Amino acid sequence: MTPAFRRVLIKGPSMVPTLYDGDIVLVRWGGEIRPDDIALVRWASRPDQLSVKRVSHPVDQEHWFVTSDNPHGSTDSKDLGPAEAVARVVARLWPRPKLIP
């Protein structure tokens, strides 16, 4: 059983300037995902990899078109297709604590 909340370490520059490599965020499993949320996502082509991306718009009932805040530092739905949003990022815990709306 997956806990409702979990800490996640950000790796890489894909969400700069919102989140940086080494930041620790709190994610909430379950619940509603909406456009412009930052979410933990899983790609069909990379099922063992979880990524943190900004949700853009739904593609179907289970998948979203997601983007990176840093278009030069990562891959996103433009490269990998729609993603399944599995959890919503609710706060940065370290190093600069902040709620993420």
N, C-alpha and C positions, 0 to 999 in steps of 0.2 A: 504494500500500500504506500502510495506517495504522500508525504506530509503536505499539508496545505501551504506551508511556507518553507522556502529553502534559500540558502545563501548561494550565490553564483559569482565566480571570479571572472571578470572580463579579460579576455585575451585578444590583443590586436587593436588596430586603430579604426575599425569600421564605424564606430558610433561617436567619434570625435566630432564636434566639441561637447556633446551631451555626456558621454561616458568615455573614460580613458582606460588604456591597458593597465591592469592592476587594480582597478576599482572593484569593490565588492558590492553587489546589489542583492536586494531581497526580492524574490519572485513569489507570486501567489499562483498555485495550481488551481485550475478550475475557474469558474466565474466567467464573466463576459469580457470579450476582447472587442475593442472598438477601433475604428480608424484613428490614427495618430498615437495610439498606445505604443509603448515599447514592450516587446514581447520576446520570450524565449521560443524559438521556432525550430522545427525539424524539417529537413528536405527529404523528399522521396528518393532522390538520387544519392543522398548521404544519410541514411537512416540512423547511423551511430553518432552523428555530429549534431550538437545543439548550438545554435547561434542566437545572438541578441540583435534584433532588427526593429525598425519602425514599421508598424502596420499601416498600409496605405488603403487598400480596399479589398472587399471579399471577391474571390474568384468563383467560389461555389460555397456550399454549406460547411465545408471542412477546411478549406484552404484560402490563404490570403496572398495578395501581392504585397511583398515587403521590400523595404529599401534600407540602405545604410545612410546614416547622417553624414558620413564622409564618402562621397562618391568615388574618390580616388584611392580609398584604402581597403576595399573589400569587394566581395561578390554579393549579389542579392538576387531578387526574382528576375531581374533583367538577364542574369546569367544562368540561374538554376531553376527558374520556374516558380510556381506557387509553393508556399510553405504551410505547414500545419502549425498554428500557434498553440503551444502547450501550456504556457504560463505567462502572466503579465508582470512586468517589472514595476514594483510599487515604491521602491526607495533605493537610494544609494546609501550604503552603510559606512563605507570607508573609501577614501580618506576624508571626504567632505560630506557628512550626512545631509541628506535632503530627500524629501518626498518627491516622487515622480508622478505627476498627475496623469 
